[in-house]
Amino acid sequence: MRSWAGILLAVGLSLATLHPPAAVAAPRPVRVVVLGDSYSSGNGAGFYYGPEGCYRSPHGWVEQYAGGLRGAGYEVTLVNRACSGAETEDILNERVMGRTTHSISLLGDRRADEAAARQTLTGLGLCVTQHPDEERYEIAAASMFNGLTTTFTFTCTRMLAPQIQAVDTGTDLVLMTIGGNDIHYAALVRNCFVLSDVAGCRRSVQTAAGLLDAIRNRVAGVLTRLGRRLNSNAQVALVSYPYLEMDDNFTLWSLHPPDTYRAGEEIRKLGRRGDEIQADAVTAANRTVGRNFAGFVSGVKERFAGHEPDGRLLLQNLNGWLYELASPIPA
């Protein structure tokens, strides 16, 4: 099982091209579990599967890496629990994915007959999960009789199970990206690249930088919990993020009031500091668990060099590896 160190090295050195490790003599079963956020779920790569809103794609890097392992002779079982928008707490706790409201009307005063209304709700395929191993609905009901019919109003809260539930002693390798959403990644993208708001971008970057120490502790806590669930030979690869902007010189400016902000330089600096924080979290988790089960794959930014998004208005990096704001894709 220590050969996983070589596999993790292959991830770190070849994440973009996904070269598989050397072929093994005979097929060997390997269970890989994927945790984390949109970078691991495959948001943007299309043909999604799994719970709505998670955007897991068969074309994501984790799926390609699994394909490389299969090509090298491994019998890979890949379990993807990564979900777009996930934060560190969603690894360990249930996540609310949204709420919907539905009304069912029954003839007569049926306020005591909620079960029949629920049966009708289920028969219509409402508030019923297609993924019972990781998704459930909490259903609350209220009723009102208007003299002719009883209307039941059902509020359905869709819940996603803690991602960590997919990890057990039969897991050989955990691949994950996490932490970006904890520093309000979406707000940073909106302020710096959608609205091009000088003050808002500066505030978002400063807010993110101020959260990094807390993120170190959160990520270390997640990794520690993982380490205690895994067998003694299993490993975890925490993968770094690419830069959100290709150019240090990308600058935002405004006329009213007059102001400029070197957004590219500050955002890229934030990314580098984020890598340091995550590497520290890995070190802390290994120390707490008492073995080097986790590794930080730090080479992503170097592999992405020249392929990052271009933040300039209406322009795109034609060599980009991430969809940009001007790209006509949903979600």
Phi, psi and chi 1 to 4 in degrees:
 res  aa     phi    psi   chi1   chi2   chi3   chi4
   1 MET       -  -18.5  -65.6  -61.0  -71.4      -
   2 ARG   -69.1  -10.6  -75.9  -57.5  174.1 -170.1
   3 SER   -64.4  -12.9   64.0      -      -      -
   4 TRP   -62.7  -23.9  -78.5  114.5      -      -
   5 ALA   -60.3  -38.5      -      -      -      -
   6 GLY   -67.6  -37.1      -      -      -      -
   7 ILE   -66.3  -43.1  -65.6  176.2      -      -
   8 LEU   -63.8  -36.5  -66.4  177.8      -      -
   9 LEU   -63.7  -37.5 -179.1   61.2      -      -
  10 ALA   -64.0  -36.9      -      -      -      -
  11 VAL   -62.8  -47.3  178.8      -      -      -
  12 GLY   -65.7  -38.8      -      -      -      -
  13 LEU   -85.4  -22.9  -64.6  178.5      -      -
  14 SER  -134.5   34.0  -50.5      -      -      -
  15 LEU   -59.9  -39.5 -172.6   57.9      -      -
  16 ALA   -71.9  -44.9      -      -      -      -
  17 THR   -91.5  -16.3   52.3      -      -      -
  18 LEU    56.2   47.5  -65.6  166.9      -      -
  19 HIS   -66.7  129.4  -63.3  -49.5      -      -
  20 PRO   -75.0  159.8   29.1  -35.0      -      -
  21 PRO   -69.3  171.7   25.9  -34.2      -      -
  22 ALA   -58.4  145.1      -      -      -      -
  23 ALA   -62.6  145.0      -      -      -      -
  24 VAL   -94.7  160.5  -67.6      -      -      -
  25 ALA   -67.1  -37.0      -      -      -      -
  26 ALA  -140.2  150.1      -      -      -      -
  27 PRO   -55.3  138.9  -23.9   34.3      -      -
  28 ARG  -135.3  127.1  175.5  171.6  146.7 -158.3
  29 PRO   -68.7  135.5   23.8  -31.9      -      -
  30 VAL  -137.4  130.0  172.3      -      -      -
  31 ARG  -107.6  117.2 -173.1  171.9 -169.9  -91.8
  32 VAL  -112.5  128.8  179.8      -      -      -
  33 VAL  -115.6  133.3  176.0      -      -      -
  34 VAL  -108.6  128.7 -176.9      -      -      -
  35 LEU  -126.6  162.3  -53.0  178.8      -      -
  36 GLY   118.6 -143.5      -      -      -      -
  37 ASP  -113.1 -158.4   51.7   28.7      -      -
  38 SER   -63.5  -28.9   59.2      -      -      -
  39 TYR   -65.1  -28.9  -82.0   97.8      -      -
  40 SER   -97.4  -25.6  -67.6      -      -      -
  41 SER   -72.6  -32.5   69.0      -      -      -
  42 GLY   102.9   23.7      -      -      -      -
  43 ASN   -55.4  124.3 -167.4  -15.2      -      -
  44 GLY   106.0  -18.9      -      -      -      -
  45 ALA   -87.1   -9.5      -      -      -      -
  46 GLY    84.0  169.7      -      -      -      -
  47 PHE    57.7   55.3  -59.8   95.6      -      -
  48 TYR   -75.2  150.9  -56.8  113.8      -      -
  49 TYR  -133.8  171.0   64.0   90.0      -      -
  50 GLY    85.5 -172.1      -      -      -      -
  51 PRO   -58.0  144.6  -25.3   35.0      -      -
  52 GLU   -57.2  135.8 -179.5 -177.2   -1.2      -
  53 GLY    91.2  -10.5      -      -      -      -
  54 CYS   -85.0  -27.4  -76.3      -      -      -
  55 TYR    56.3   51.6  -61.4  105.9      -      -
  56 ARG   -84.4  129.0  -63.4  172.9 -169.8  155.2
  57 SER  -118.8  139.7  172.3      -      -      -
  58 PRO   -69.4   -6.4   25.4  -34.4      -      -
  59 HIS  -103.3    3.8  -58.3  -56.0      -      -
  60 GLY   -67.3  165.6      -      -      -      -
  61 TRP   -63.1  -32.5   70.8  -92.7      -      -
  62 VAL   -67.1  -37.8  -66.7      -      -      -
  63 GLU   -68.1  -38.6  -61.5  -87.3    2.3      -
  64 GLN   -67.0  -38.4  -65.3 -175.2   55.0      -
  65 TYR   -64.4  -42.5  178.6   64.1      -      -
  66 ALA   -60.6  -38.3      -      -      -      -
  67 GLY   -63.1  -37.1      -      -      -      -
  68 GLY   -63.5  -39.3      -      -      -      -
  69 LEU   -65.0  -41.5  -67.8  179.6      -      -
  70 ARG   -62.7  -40.4  -67.4 -174.2 -177.0  101.9
  71 GLY   -64.1  -23.2      -      -      -      -
  72 ALA   -89.5    2.1      -      -      -      -
  73 GLY   103.6    6.4      -      -      -      -
  74 TYR   -88.0  145.1  -70.1   87.5      -      -
  75 GLU   -93.8   98.1  -65.5 -179.9   -3.2      -
  76 VAL   -96.7  129.0 -179.7      -      -      -
  77 THR  -105.6  116.8  -61.4      -      -      -
  78 LEU  -108.8  123.6 -179.9   69.3      -      -
  79 VAL  -116.6  112.6  179.1      -      -      -
  80 ASN  -102.8  115.6 -166.5  -18.9      -      -
  81 ARG  -115.5    5.7  -70.8  -66.0 -177.8  -92.4
  82 ALA   -65.0  148.8      -      -      -      -
  83 CYS  -147.6  131.8 -170.9      -      -      -
  84 SER   -54.8  136.0 -173.8      -      -      -
  85 GLY    85.7   -1.2      -      -      -      -
  86 ALA   -67.1  142.4      -      -      -      -
  87 GLU  -110.3  174.3  -59.9 -178.5   12.9      -
  88 THR   -57.9  -38.2   48.7      -      -      -
  89 GLU   -64.1  -23.8   66.0  174.2  -29.5      -
  90 ASP   -76.7  -13.8  -59.1  -42.4      -      -
  91 ILE   -69.5  -36.4  -54.7  -68.0      -      -
  92 LEU  -103.8  -18.3  -54.4  177.5      -      -
  93 ASN  -131.8  160.7  -57.1  -64.9      -      -
  94 GLU   -61.7  147.6  -87.6 -166.0  -46.6      -
  95 ARG  -120.0  130.6  176.9 -177.3  174.0 -171.1
  96 VAL   -78.7  120.9  175.8      -      -      -
  97 MET   -98.8   -8.2  -65.1  -63.5  -69.6      -
  98 GLY   146.3  167.9      -      -      -      -
  99 ARG  -131.9  143.5  -67.8 -177.7  175.3   86.9
 100 THR  -132.0  155.1   55.6      -      -      -
 101 THR  -122.9  134.9  -59.0      -      -      -
 102 HIS  -136.0  144.9  -52.9  -80.7      -      -
 103 SER  -116.7  135.2  -64.4      -      -      -
 104 ILE  -125.2  126.2  -57.8  -66.1      -      -
 105 SER  -110.1  133.9  -64.7      -      -      -
 106 LEU  -124.4  142.5  -56.8  176.1      -      -
 107 LEU   -64.8  140.2  -74.7  173.3      -      -
 108 GLY    85.8 -179.7      -      -      -      -
 109 ASP   -83.1   94.8 -173.0   -6.7      -      -
 110 ARG  -114.8   26.4  -58.5  -74.9  -67.0  -83.1
 111 ARG   -61.6  -21.2  -74.7  171.0  -70.3 -175.4
 112 ALA   -93.2    3.7      -      -      -      -
 113 ASP  -113.2   50.1 -157.0    2.5      -      -
 114 GLU   -62.6  -32.5 -178.3 -176.7  -43.1      -
 115 ALA   -59.8  -39.3      -      -      -      -
 116 ALA   -65.9  -38.9      -      -      -      -
 117 ALA   -67.0  -39.5      -      -      -      -
 118 ARG   -64.1  -37.7  -76.4  179.7  177.2  -96.3
 119 GLN   -63.8  -39.8 -173.4  174.5    4.5      -
 120 THR   -64.1  -42.2  -58.9      -      -      -
 121 LEU   -57.3  -47.8 -175.6   76.6      -      -
 122 THR   -64.8  -39.9  -59.5      -      -      -
 123 GLY   -61.9  -28.3      -      -      -      -
 124 LEU   -83.2   -0.6  -67.6  171.6      -      -
 125 GLY    75.8   20.1      -      -      -      -
 126 LEU   -95.2  139.2  -60.0  173.3      -      -
 127 CYS    57.7   37.6  -54.8      -      -      -
 128 VAL  -121.9  125.5  178.1      -      -      -
 129 THR   -83.3  146.4 -177.8      -      -      -
 130 GLN   -98.2    2.0  -58.9  -60.9  -45.9      -
 131 HIS  -134.5   64.7  -49.2  -79.4      -      -
 132 PRO   -63.2  -17.5   23.1  -33.5      -      -
 133 ASP   -75.8  -13.8   54.9  -26.6      -      -
 134 GLU  -144.7    0.1   59.1  171.5  -38.1      -
 135 GLU  -136.8  141.9 -177.9 -174.9   70.5      -
 136 ARG  -147.0  166.5   69.8 -178.8 -177.0   89.1
 137 TYR  -117.9  135.0  -79.8   89.7      -      -
 138 GLU   -97.5  125.0  -73.2 -175.6   -9.7      -
 139 ILE  -118.7  119.5  -55.7  175.4      -      -
 140 ALA  -109.0  141.3      -      -      -      -
 141 ALA  -124.9  145.4      -      -      -      -
 142 ALA  -136.5  150.7      -      -      -      -
 143 SER  -134.4  155.0   62.7      -      -      -
 144 MET  -149.4  129.5 -177.5  177.2   66.3      -
 145 PHE  -100.9  127.7  177.7   58.7      -      -
 146 ASN  -105.7   13.0   64.4    6.0      -      -
 147 GLY    99.0  -17.5      -      -      -      -
 148 LEU  -126.7  -46.0 -179.4   62.7      -      -
 149 THR  -131.0  159.0   61.3      -      -      -
 150 THR  -106.6  124.3  -58.3      -      -      -
 151 THR  -104.4  121.7  -61.2      -      -      -
 152 PHE   -98.9  128.5  -70.7   87.6      -      -
 153 THR  -108.4  118.5  -59.9      -      -      -
 154 PHE  -106.4  126.8  -65.9   98.4      -      -
 155 THR  -103.9  116.6  -59.8      -      -      -
 156 CYS  -107.6  120.0  -57.0      -      -      -
 157 THR  -105.0  118.6  -57.0      -      -      -
 158 ARG   -86.8  125.4 -173.0  161.6   65.2   96.9
 159 MET  -118.3  135.1  -52.1  -70.4  -66.9      -
 160 LEU  -105.6  132.0 -153.2   60.5      -      -
 161 ALA   -63.7  155.1      -      -      -      -
 162 PRO   -54.5  131.5  -23.4   34.0      -      -
 163 GLN   -59.6  -31.5  -65.8 -176.5   21.7      -
 164 ILE   -63.6  -18.3 -162.3  172.1      -      -
 165 GLN   -61.3  -22.1  -73.3 -172.9    0.3      -
 166 ALA   -78.1   -8.7      -      -      -      -
 167 VAL  -100.7  129.7  176.4      -      -      -
 168 ASP  -147.7 -170.0   56.2   25.3      -      -
 169 THR   -70.0  -12.2   55.3      -      -      -
 170 GLY   -87.3   -2.1      -      -      -      -
 171 THR   -81.0  134.6  -58.6      -      -      -
 172 ASP   -98.0  -36.3  -62.8  -59.3      -      -
 173 LEU  -146.0  133.0  175.0   64.8      -      -
 174 VAL  -111.0  126.3  176.4      -      -      -
 175 LEU  -109.6  136.7  -57.1  173.9      -      -
 176 MET  -160.6  150.7   62.3 -172.3  -61.7      -
 177 THR  -126.9  137.1   54.3      -      -      -
 178 ILE  -161.2  152.8 -160.7   66.3      -      -
 179 GLY   117.4  -27.4      -      -      -      -
 180 GLY   -61.6  -41.7      -      -      -      -
 181 ASN   -73.7  -20.7  -68.1  -51.8      -      -
 182 ASP   -67.9  -24.0  -69.3   65.9      -      -
 183 ILE  -101.3   21.0   61.1  170.7      -      -
 184 HIS    63.1   50.4  -51.2  -52.6      -      -
 185 TYR   -53.2  -43.3  156.8   83.2      -      -
 186 ALA   -62.2  -40.7      -      -      -      -
 187 ALA   -66.1  -37.9      -      -      -      -
 188 LEU   -64.1  -45.7 -171.4  150.1      -      -
 189 VAL   -61.7  -43.0  169.7      -      -      -
 190 ARG   -62.3  -48.7 -179.0  174.5   62.4 -109.9
 191 ASN   -72.7  -37.0  -71.7  -33.7      -      -
 192 CYS   -89.1  -30.0  -61.6      -      -      -
 193 PHE  -119.8  -25.0  -58.5  111.0      -      -
 194 VAL   -91.4  -55.4  179.3      -      -      -
 195 LEU   -86.2  -18.6  -58.6  177.8      -      -
 196 SER    49.9   46.0  -61.3      -      -      -
 197 ASP   -92.8  111.8  176.8    3.3      -      -
 198 VAL   -57.4  -54.6  174.8      -      -      -
 199 ALA   -65.9  -41.1      -      -      -      -
 200 GLY   -66.2  -40.2      -      -      -      -
 201 CYS   -64.7  -47.5 -179.5      -      -      -
 202 ARG   -57.5  -44.4 -179.7 -174.2  -70.2  113.5
 203 ARG   -63.7  -41.4 -174.2  167.0   54.8 -110.1
 204 SER   -64.6  -42.4  -71.4      -      -      -
 205 VAL   -66.0  -42.4  172.6      -      -      -
 206 GLN   -64.9  -40.4  -69.5  173.4  -13.9      -
 207 THR   -62.4  -44.9  -62.9      -      -      -
 208 ALA   -61.5  -44.8      -      -      -      -
 209 ALA   -61.5  -36.6      -      -      -      -
 210 GLY   -70.7  -17.5      -      -      -      -
 211 LEU   -92.7  -10.2  -70.2  170.1      -      -
 212 LEU   -61.3  -39.5  -73.8  179.3      -      -
 213 ASP   -62.4  -39.2  -74.6  -23.8      -      -
 214 ALA   -66.6  -36.4      -      -      -      -
 215 ILE   -64.2  -38.0  -58.7  -51.1      -      -
 216 ARG   -55.3  -47.2  177.3 -161.3  -68.8  113.1
 217 ASN   -67.3  -39.3  -63.7  -26.4      -      -
 218 ARG   -64.9  -46.2  -66.1  179.1 -164.5  174.0
 219 VAL   -65.7  -41.1  173.2      -      -      -
 220 ALA   -60.8  -39.5      -      -      -      -
 221 GLY   -64.3  -41.4      -      -      -      -
 222 VAL   -63.4  -46.8  166.3      -      -      -
 223 LEU   -63.1  -38.7  -67.3  172.6      -      -
 224 THR   -62.3  -44.2  -61.2      -      -      -
 225 ARG   -61.9  -39.4  -70.9  -82.4  -64.8  -85.4
 226 LEU   -63.3  -46.4  -75.2  169.5      -      -
 227 GLY   -58.6  -33.1      -      -      -      -
 228 ARG   -80.8  -13.5  -71.5  171.1  173.7  164.9
 229 ARG   -92.6  -22.6  -69.7  177.1   71.1   92.3
 230 LEU   -85.4  160.2  -67.4  165.1      -      -
 231 ASN   -73.0  166.7   68.2   71.5      -      -
 232 SER   -69.7  -13.2   59.7      -      -      -
 233 ASN  -103.0   -9.4  -67.0  -47.0      -      -
 234 ALA   -73.5  157.3      -      -      -      -
 235 GLN  -132.5  158.0  -67.3 -169.5    0.9      -
 236 VAL  -122.1  131.5  176.5      -      -      -
 237 ALA  -111.8  109.2      -      -      -      -
 238 LEU   -89.5  114.5  176.7   65.2      -      -
 239 VAL   -97.3  136.9 -179.9      -      -      -
 240 SER   -76.2  167.3   57.5      -      -      -
 241 TYR   -96.8  153.7  -64.1  104.0      -      -
 242 PRO   -75.3  169.6   28.9  -34.4      -      -
 243 TYR   -67.9  150.0  -73.2  121.3      -      -
 244 LEU   -86.6   -9.7  -67.0  177.1      -      -
 245 GLU  -143.7  138.9  167.0   56.1   41.9      -
 246 MET   -81.8  -19.6   64.8 -178.0  -64.1      -
 247 ASP  -125.3  125.2 -171.9    1.6      -      -
 248 ASP   -60.9  -26.1  -89.8  -21.5      -      -
 249 ASN   -88.2   -0.3  -65.3  -42.9      -      -
 250 PHE   -61.1  120.8  171.0   60.3      -      -
 251 THR  -127.4  135.4  -58.9      -      -      -
 252 LEU   -96.8  147.9  -64.5  175.7      -      -
 253 TRP  -146.3  156.3   56.4  -86.7      -      -
 254 SER  -141.2  154.9   67.7      -      -      -
 255 LEU   -96.4  -31.7  -66.3  176.0      -      -
 256 HIS  -131.4   98.9  -55.6  -70.9      -      -
 257 PRO   -79.6  162.0   31.2  -36.3      -      -
 258 PRO   -62.0  125.5  -15.2   25.4      -      -
 259 ASP  -164.5  149.5 -164.9    5.9      -      -
 260 THR  -136.3  155.5   60.2      -      -      -
 261 TYR  -148.3  123.4 -176.7   60.4      -      -
 262 ARG   -78.1   76.5  -70.6 -179.7   56.5   83.9
 263 ALA   -63.2  -42.5      -      -      -      -
 264 GLY   -58.8  -48.0      -      -      -      -
 265 GLU   -61.4  -45.5  179.2 -178.3    2.0      -
 266 GLU   -71.6  -37.7  -65.4  -57.8  -36.1      -
 267 ILE   -69.6  -40.1  -70.1  169.9      -      -
 268 ARG   -68.0  -36.5  -72.1  165.2   64.3   89.4
 269 LYS   -62.6  -41.3 -175.6 -170.3  -59.4 -178.8
 270 LEU   -60.0  -41.6  176.3   69.3      -      -
 271 GLY   -62.2  -41.4      -      -      -      -
 272 ARG   -66.8  -39.9  -68.7 -170.2  -67.6  -87.2
 273 ARG   -66.3  -35.2 -180.0   57.9 -178.9  152.1
 274 GLY   -60.8  -39.6      -      -      -      -
 275 ASP   -61.8  -42.2  -76.2   -2.3      -      -
 276 GLU   -61.5  -42.3  -65.5  172.9   -0.1      -
 277 ILE   -63.6  -42.8  -71.1  -65.8      -      -
 278 GLN   -70.2  -37.4  -66.7 -152.9  -47.2      -
 279 ALA   -62.1  -39.8      -      -      -      -
 280 ASP   -62.0  -39.4  -71.5  -12.1      -      -
 281 ALA   -63.6  -40.0      -      -      -      -
 282 VAL   -62.4  -46.0  166.5      -      -      -
 283 THR   -59.8  -43.4  -61.0      -      -      -
 284 ALA   -64.8  -41.1      -      -      -      -
 285 ALA   -66.6  -42.4      -      -      -      -
 286 ASN   -60.9  -39.5  -74.7  -26.0      -      -
 287 ARG   -66.2  -42.7 -175.4 -175.6  -54.5  115.8
 288 THR   -66.8  -43.7  -60.0      -      -      -
 289 VAL   -74.8  -27.7  174.5      -      -      -
 290 GLY    94.1   13.9      -      -      -      -
 291 ARG  -156.3  158.4   66.4  178.3 -171.9  -82.5
 292 ASN   -88.2   72.0  -68.2  -32.4      -      -
 293 PHE   -87.9  -20.5   71.6   95.8      -      -
 294 ALA  -113.0  145.1      -      -      -      -
 295 GLY  -135.2  151.2      -      -      -      -
 296 PHE  -105.1  120.9 -178.5   56.5      -      -
 297 VAL   -89.1  100.2 -178.5      -      -      -
 298 SER   -97.3   -2.3   60.7      -      -      -
 299 GLY   -88.4    7.8      -      -      -      -
 300 VAL   -63.9  -43.7  173.2      -      -      -
 301 LYS   -61.6  -38.4  -71.6  177.4  174.9   58.8
 302 GLU   -67.5  -39.8  -70.7   73.7   20.8      -
 303 ARG   -67.1  -30.6  -74.0  -72.5  173.4  178.4
 304 PHE   -85.8   -3.4  -99.9   79.2      -      -
 305 ALA   -53.6  124.0      -      -      -      -
 306 GLY    88.0   -5.3      -      -      -      -
 307 HIS  -117.7   10.3  -56.6  -77.7      -      -
 308 GLU   -77.6  167.1  -53.3   92.4  -20.2      -
 309 PRO   -64.6  152.9  -22.2   33.6      -      -
 310 ASP  -104.5  114.5 -174.3  -21.6      -      -
 311 GLY   -77.6   -6.5      -      -      -      -
 312 ARG   -67.7  141.2  -67.8  174.9  -63.9  174.9
 313 LEU   -56.9  128.3 -174.1   64.8      -      -
 314 LEU    66.6    8.6  -58.7  179.8      -      -
 315 LEU  -110.6  151.3  -66.4  177.6      -      -
 316 GLN  -130.7  151.8  -65.0 -174.6   51.4      -
 317 ASN   -83.4  109.0 -180.0    0.2      -      -
 318 LEU   -66.2  -15.4  -62.1 -179.3      -      -
 319 ASN  -102.2   17.2  -65.8  -45.7      -      -
 320 GLY   -70.3  149.2      -      -      -      -
 321 TRP  -107.5    0.5  -72.1  -13.1      -      -
 322 LEU  -125.9  142.0  -66.8  174.4      -      -
 323 TYR   -65.0  140.8  -77.7  115.3      -      -
 324 GLU  -104.6  174.1  -59.4 -175.1   51.1      -
 325 LEU   -62.0  -29.9  -64.6  172.9      -      -
 326 ALA   -82.8   -3.3      -      -      -      -
 327 SER   -75.3  131.8  -59.3      -      -      -
 328 PRO   -82.5   67.2   31.7  -34.9      -      -
 329 ILE  -122.8  148.0   65.1  164.1      -      -
 330 PRO   -75.3  154.5   27.2  -33.8      -      -
 331 ALA    55.9      -      -      -      -      -
